[in-house]
């Protein structure tokens, strides 16, 4: 099998396409959450604390440690993890509801159909 043909089969498989879509949506989702944290949440927290988190730094032996940015990234990660957890939990609940839904009754066997017909004929006489 040629390299190009083999690569084409690999790239068109459903799992690879699902992964690509997931990565693209995840990247966009990450930007939305980062913006929410950077532009909405952290300024409010900074106002409450009395300082802008980007300016929270300390100097150790001449090196500047930006611990405010670290705190901001921890908040960012926590929000993303929480939202992903809630989405997975909702999906699992939907799967449980689908599994718990009653299955359609199986079709009656030929003998049951025949006995039902006999019963109905005897009732009519």
Secondary structure, 3 states (H helix, E strand, C coil): CCHHHHHHHHHHCHHHHHHHHHHHHHHHHHHHHHHHHHHHHHHHHHHHHCCCHHHCCEEECCEEECHHHHHHHHHHHHHHHHHHHHHHHHHHHHHHHHHHCCCCCCCCCHHHHHHHHHHHHHHHC
